[in-house]
Amino acid sequence: MMTLMILMIIGGGAIVMGSRSPYFGIFGVLLQSLGYSGICCLLGASFFGLLIVLVYIGGMMVVFLFSTILSAERHPSSSWLSSLINFLLLLTISPFLWTYSGTLNFPLTLVSLNSESVLGEVFGLFGLFTLLVGIILLWALIVVLLFGFEHSRNSLRKL
């Protein structure tokens, strides 16, 4: 069952990456969030699985509504070639994901995440890495906002 949920997440990601249409994109996001909530329910965190469904899917439906309203084309084309290439690349990398635990001192694979103690160990060990990623994303947000406001100060926009 865990394998089915992981395949749902990978398949949803391939659909989101490969389609330009928001209609296919929302299907991929829905598939991913159902996979994530299924994994949470299988690991015993059914409350968090329900939260993922309610909050994430509810928020993505609002984004989907605005993206379909603002879409320039009524039926945009989708390129499945890039999605296929990304999926084949993921299949090529996947054996390294399964053997990643052999280089570490603790078993960390997609299959071994079956209890809350292992999840606590993952976040405890990689807490500094998570903090570093958060700081990098915060700096990226600040840079983008500064570029956006700098551009609007120096130019006159036509309405």
C-alpha positions as CSV (number, residue, x, y, z in Angstrom):
1,M,0.0,0.0,0.0
2,M,2.9,2.3,0.8
3,T,4.3,1.7,-2.7
4,L,0.9,2.7,-4.2
5,M,1.0,5.9,-2.3
6,I,4.5,6.7,-3.4
7,L,3.6,6.0,-7.0
8,M,0.6,8.4,-6.6
9,I,3.0,11.1,-5.5
10,I,5.5,10.5,-8.3
11,G,2.7,10.2,-10.9
12,G,1.1,13.4,-9.7
13,G,4.4,15.2,-9.9
14,A,5.0,14.0,-13.4
15,I,1.5,15.3,-14.4
16,V,2.1,18.7,-12.8
17,M,5.6,19.0,-14.5
18,G,4.4,17.9,-17.9
19,S,1.2,19.8,-18.4
20,R,0.7,23.4,-19.2
21,S,-3.0,23.2,-18.7
22,P,-4.3,24.1,-15.2
23,Y,-6.9,21.4,-15.6
24,F,-4.3,18.6,-15.7
25,G,-2.2,20.4,-13.1
26,I,-5.0,20.4,-10.5
27,F,-5.4,16.7,-11.1
28,G,-1.7,16.1,-10.4
29,V,-1.8,18.2,-7.3
30,L,-4.9,16.3,-6.1
31,L,-3.2,13.0,-6.8
32,Q,-0.1,14.1,-4.8
33,S,-2.0,15.3,-1.8
34,L,-4.1,12.2,-1.6
35,G,-0.9,10.2,-1.7
36,Y,0.7,12.3,1.1
37,S,-2.4,12.0,3.2
38,G,-2.5,8.2,2.6
39,I,1.1,7.9,3.8
40,C,0.3,9.9,6.9
41,C,-2.7,7.6,7.6
42,L,-0.6,4.5,7.1
43,L,2.0,5.8,9.5
44,G,-0.6,6.4,12.2
45,A,-1.0,10.2,11.8
46,S,-4.5,10.2,10.4
47,F,-5.2,13.7,11.8
48,F,-2.4,15.1,9.8
49,G,-3.6,13.2,6.8
50,L,-7.0,14.8,7.2
51,L,-5.3,18.2,7.6
52,I,-3.4,17.7,4.3
53,V,-6.7,17.0,2.5
54,L,-8.6,19.9,4.0
55,V,-6.0,22.6,4.0
56,Y,-3.8,21.7,1.0
57,I,-6.5,20.7,-1.4
58,G,-8.7,23.7,-0.3
59,G,-5.9,26.1,-0.9
60,M,-5.0,24.6,-4.2
61,M,-8.6,24.8,-5.4
62,V,-8.5,28.6,-4.8
63,V,-5.2,28.8,-6.8
64,F,-6.7,26.6,-9.5
65,L,-9.8,28.9,-9.7
66,F,-7.6,32.0,-10.2
67,S,-5.3,30.3,-12.7
68,T,-8.2,29.2,-14.9
69,I,-9.7,32.7,-14.7
70,L,-6.3,34.3,-15.7
71,S,-5.4,31.7,-18.3
72,A,-4.7,33.3,-21.7
73,E,-5.8,30.2,-23.7
74,R,-9.0,28.4,-23.2
75,H,-7.5,25.0,-23.9
76,P,-3.7,25.2,-23.6
77,S,-1.6,22.5,-25.1
78,S,0.4,20.2,-22.9
79,S,3.8,18.7,-23.7
80,W,4.1,15.2,-22.4
81,L,7.7,14.8,-23.7
82,S,9.3,16.7,-20.8
83,S,7.2,14.8,-18.4
84,L,8.3,11.5,-19.9
85,I,12.0,12.6,-19.7
86,N,11.6,13.7,-16.1
87,F,9.9,10.4,-15.2
88,L,12.7,8.3,-16.9
89,L,15.3,10.4,-15.1
90,L,13.5,9.7,-11.8
91,L,13.5,6.0,-12.6
92,T,17.2,6.1,-13.3
93,I,17.9,7.8,-10.0
94,S,15.6,5.6,-7.9
95,P,18.0,2.7,-7.3
96,F,20.3,5.2,-5.5
97,L,17.4,6.3,-3.3
98,W,16.9,2.7,-2.1
99,T,20.6,2.2,-1.4
100,Y,21.2,5.6,0.2
101,S,20.8,4.0,3.7
102,G,23.9,1.8,3.1
103,T,26.1,4.9,3.3
104,L,24.6,6.1,6.5
105,N,24.6,4.6,10.0
106,F,20.8,4.5,10.2
107,P,18.2,3.0,7.9
108,L,16.7,5.9,6.0
109,T,14.8,4.8,2.9
110,L,11.3,5.3,1.7
111,V,10.3,1.9,2.9
112,S,11.8,2.2,6.4
113,L,9.8,5.3,7.4
114,N,7.1,3.3,9.2
115,S,7.1,4.6,12.7
116,E,7.1,8.0,14.4
117,S,10.5,7.4,16.1
118,V,12.2,7.1,12.7
119,L,10.5,10.3,11.5
120,G,11.7,12.1,14.7
121,E,15.2,10.8,14.0
122,V,15.1,12.2,10.4
123,F,14.0,15.6,11.5
124,G,16.5,15.6,14.5
125,L,19.4,14.6,12.3
126,F,18.6,16.9,9.4
127,G,17.3,19.8,11.4
128,L,20.2,22.0,10.5
129,F,19.7,21.2,6.9
130,T,16.0,22.1,7.1
131,L,16.9,25.4,8.8
132,L,19.5,26.2,6.1
133,V,16.9,25.5,3.3
134,G,14.4,27.8,5.1
135,I,17.0,30.6,5.4
136,I,17.9,30.3,1.7
137,L,14.2,30.4,0.7
138,L,13.7,33.5,2.9
139,W,16.7,35.2,1.2
140,A,15.3,34.3,-2.2
141,L,11.9,35.8,-1.2
142,I,13.6,39.0,-0.1
143,V,15.6,39.3,-3.3
144,V,12.6,38.8,-5.5
145,L,10.6,41.4,-3.5
146,L,13.4,43.9,-3.7
147,F,13.7,43.4,-7.5
148,G,10.0,43.7,-7.9
149,F,9.7,47.0,-6.0
150,E,12.9,48.4,-7.6
151,H,11.4,47.9,-11.0
152,S,8.1,49.6,-10.1
153,R,9.8,52.7,-8.7
154,N,11.8,53.6,-11.7
155,S,9.3,52.9,-14.5
156,L,6.0,54.4,-15.5
157,R,3.5,51.8,-16.3
158,K,0.8,52.2,-18.8
159,L,-2.7,51.3,-17.7
